[in-house]
Amino acid sequence: MTKQVLTLRVNGEEHSLAVSPNETLLEVLREDLELTGVKEGCGEGACGTCTVLMDGVPRRACLTLALEAAGQEVITVEGLARAGELTPLQRSFVDGHAIQCGFCTPGMLIAGTHLLQNNPRPTETEVRKALAGHVCRCTGYAKIVKATLAAAEES
């Protein structure tokens, strides 16, 4: 398959690379750009571990072709912190023990970030709705929801 040159803007940095038309954004982020915070879980878009923000909208990187991201800003979990400073949501996850194995955490943080950017004072129901489709096999979600609500109160 003939590769195409793709210019991606990821976490504020521009990257030019050759990709096959069938390569997913997940593959490019993990394998070419070594952004391994984006996890591959189910490969079917059902678990949420690969969620990134694409022009501010949550997208499953496993279902998004890399070429679809051309000309758009992609934010991964690595791009949330600024100058080494965790965001209030990231700090709240740490302080609230909302991380166990950590596999779902990047997708949860991206979904939570999107929620708080668009709804700075969500209710518990709104948090749970925003996190729907993000599978956590360890925590039972209670601490994740509580951490998201605590971050909203802090901001």
Secondary structure as UniProt FT lines:
FT   STRAND          4..10
FT   TURN            11..12
FT   STRAND          13..19
FT   TURN            21..22
FT   HELIX           25..27
FT   HELIX           28..32
FT   TURN            36..37
FT   TURN            49..50
FT   STRAND          51..54
FT   TURN            55..56
FT   STRAND          57..60
FT   TURN            61..63
FT   HELIX           66..69
FT   TURN            70..71
FT   STRAND          73..75
FT   HELIX           77..79
FT   TURN            83..84
FT   HELIX           88..95
FT   TURN            96..97
FT   HELIX           105..118
FT   HELIX           124..131
FT   TURN            132..133
FT   HELIX           142..154
//
